[in-house]
C-alpha cells in the first residue's frame, strides 16, 4: 500500500512539473526579452554606456506612447540621435499587441532607486527652479499628468534627464512646450539634482 501511495505522489509531482513547464510565458516578458533586454537589461535598469536609460516602473501609457512615436518617426528622427535610430528599428518590429504587452511588463518592474550618478548637489534653488519652470506640467513631485500625456520624471537617472534636456534644446526631440528650452545649463543641473532625490514610485 505504501509503495502504491509513493508512486501515486511521484506521478502527481511529475505531472505538476510538466504543467508548469508547458504553461505559456507572459507575452509582455517575451517581447521585453526579445527586443529590450540587450540594452535595458532584464531588470529594466539600462546601460548608461549604451545610452540606454532605466525604464523599469515607467507607466504603461507612457511606454506605449513613446514606442508609437518611435514607429511614426516622431521621436528618434534626428540624424545625430543614434540611440533614437536604434529605438525606431526596435519599435518598428512591434505590432499594437506587442506594444501593449511590453508596456504592461515594464510598468511591473521595480523602479530604479539609485538615480543619482552626476556630481550635482541638491539645493533649495533646484526645487524653486522646478516649481517655476516645470511643476505646472510635470506636477508637484515630478509625477507627471497622464490626462495630458506628460511623463513622470522619478523613474529615470539624472544622466538621462540631462541628455533629454539637451535633446530638446537642440531639436533632437520635440518638447510640448517650446518655452522650456529658454533655461540655462546651470538651472538644468539644479533642477535635475532636485528631481533625482525624489522617491521613485513603489511597487
N, C-alpha and C positions, 0 to 999 in steps of 0.2 A: 504493500500500500504506500509506504514511504517513498519507494523508488518511483512509483507512478506519479505521486504528487510532485516530486522533484523534477521529473521530465516535463510535467504539465507547466510548472512555473518557468522552467528554462525556455520552453516553446513560446510562452507569453512574452517573456523578455525579448526574445529574438524578433517576434512579430512587431512589438512596440518599437524596437530599434529600427527595424526596416521601415515602419511607417514614418518615423521621424526623418529618416534618410530620404524618403520619397516625397516628403512634403514640399510643395512649391516654395521657392525663395521669394522673399519680399521683392516685388518688382522695382521699387524705388532703390533698394540696395543693389540690385543687379545693374540698373542704369548707372548708379553712382560708381560702382566698382569698375564698370567697363569704360566709362567716359570721364571720370573725375579724379580717381584716386592717384593717378600718375603724378598729378600736380598738387592736388589738395590733400592727399593722404587719406587713409581710411577713417581717421578721426575728423577730417574736415579742417584741420589746423593750418594747412597750407605750407608752402615752402618759399620763404622770402627770396632766396637766391634765384628762384624761377619767376619772381613777381607774381606768385600765386598766393592770394590772401587767405586768411582764415575765413571760412564761410559757415562753420558749424553754428547752428542755432539761429541762423537768419530766418526771418518769417517766410513761409511758403509763398505768399503773394509776391514778395519782393524778388525771390529767386526766380519764379516763373516769369515775372515781368522782365527781368534783365535777360534771361535766356531768349525770350521773344525779341527783345531789342537787338541782341546779337544776330539773331536769324534775319531780322529785317534791315540790317545794315544801319541801325540807329545807334549802335554802340560798337566800338572796335573798327570804325570806318577810316580813321586817320592813318595815313601811310606810315607814321612812326610809332603807332600803337601796336607793337609786336605781340604782346600778350593778348591784346584785344583780337588780333587776327586769329590767334590760336583758339580763343573762345568762340569766335564766329564759326570756325570749322567744326568744333565740337557741337555747338548748338544746332548747326545745320543738319547734323545726323540724328537729331531727336524729333520725334513727332509729338503731338499735343499730349498724348497719354504719358509718354516718357517724361516730358517736362513736368507734368502734374505729379507723377510718382517720385521723381528725384527731388522736387521741391519739398514734398512731404518728408522724405528721408533726411534732407539737410536740416530742416526745421527740428527734427527729433534729436539731432546730435547735441551733445553738451557744449555750450558756448566756451570760447577761449577766455580764460580768466587771467592770462598773462599777456596783456595787450601793450604794455609799456616797453618799447625797445629803443627809443630815441632819448638822448640826454637833455630833454626839455623839462625844466622844473614846472610843477603845477603851482600857479599863483592865483591870487584873487582876481588879477587882471584877466586871466583866461576865462573865468566864469562871467565876468562883466562883459567881455567882448562877445562871448557866446550868446548871452542874453540880448545884446544889442543887434547882433548880425545873423543869428541862426535860430533862436528859440521860436520865433513866430511860426516857422515852418517845421522844424525838427522836434519841437516840444521842449518842455522844461528840463527834462533829464535825457535829452537826445534820443527819446523813444520812437520818434517818427510819427507819421499820421497815415494810417492805412487808407482812410477815406480819400486822401489826396495823393496817394501813391508816393508819399515821402518816406524814405527809409530811415530806420533806426541807425545809430552810429555807435552802439555799445557792444557790438559783437566782433568788430574788426580791429586789427592792430594799428598803432599810431603811424607806422611807416606807410601803410596802405591809404589811410586817410590823407596823409600828406601828398602821396602820389596822385590821388584823385583830385585834390585841390589844384595841383599843378596841371593836371589834365584839363580841368575846367578853365583855367586861366589861359591855356594855350590852344583851346578849342579842340582838344583831342576827345573830349567828352562834353555832351551838352548838359548844362545845368538849367533847371526850370526857371531860375531867377538870374538873369544876366548880371544884375547889380552885385551879385555875390562875389564877382571877380575883382571888385574895387576894394581890395584888402591887402595890407602889407604882409611880407613874409614873416615878420616878427609877430604880427597879430595871428597869423595862421598857426604858427608854432605854439603860441599861448593857448589858443582855442583847443588845438588837438591835445595838448598836455592835460587840459582840464577834462575833456571828453574821455580820455583814456583811463582816468582814475575812477570813472563812474562804474558802478556794478554792472556786470553783464546780466542778461536775463537768466533766471534759473530754470532748470528743467525738473 
